[in-house]
Amino acid sequence: ESTLSLDEACTMLKLKEGTMENCLQSLLQSPFQDRNTSNITTIFCIYQVFPMAQLVLGQQFK
């Protein structure tokens, strides 16, 4: 059982979306500037996990 209201859940999703954007921007800039490709795996993991979390939360709060 969730203790979040629909408005709170939407706010959390928006915050997470912004967080993901910032995280991805820093990860994308870093490997190419430093010629360090170790962050590429992290980027792909974030892209795989994040949409799934949004889908699950979206279904839960319909």
N, C-alpha and C positions, 0 to 999 in steps of 0.2 A: 504494500500500500504506500502510495506516494504522499508526502506531506506538502509538496509544492502545488501551488495553484497553477492554472494554465498560463496566466500572465507571468508568473515567476519562471516557469519552465521556458517560455518564449524568450524571456530576458536572458536566461542562462544559455540558451542556444545562440543568441546573438553575441553574447560575450565569448563563447567558445569559438564562434566563427571568426571573430576579430582576433582572438588569440592564435588561432590556426594560421590566419593570414600573416600575422607578425612573425610567427615562428617559421613559416615557410619562406618568407622573404629573407630572413636572416640566414636560414639554412641554404637557400639558393644562391645568395650572394657569396657566402663564405667559401664553398668548394671551388668556385671558379676564380675567385680572386687569389686564393692561397694555393690553387692547384691541388687541393686536398679533396679527394672524392669519397672519403669515409662517411660523409653526411648523406650521400645519395640514398643509401639503404634506409636511413631514418626518414627521409622525405617520402619514399614509397610506402613505408609502414604507416605514416601519418595519413596519407591519402587513402589507404585501404581501411583504416580503422575509423576515421572521422565520419565519412558518409554513413557507415553502418550505425554508429551511435546516434546520428541525427535521425536516421530512419526508424530506429527502435523508439527513441523518445517521441518522434512525430506520431507513431502508431499508438503509443501509450496515452497520449494526450488528445486524441481525436474526439 
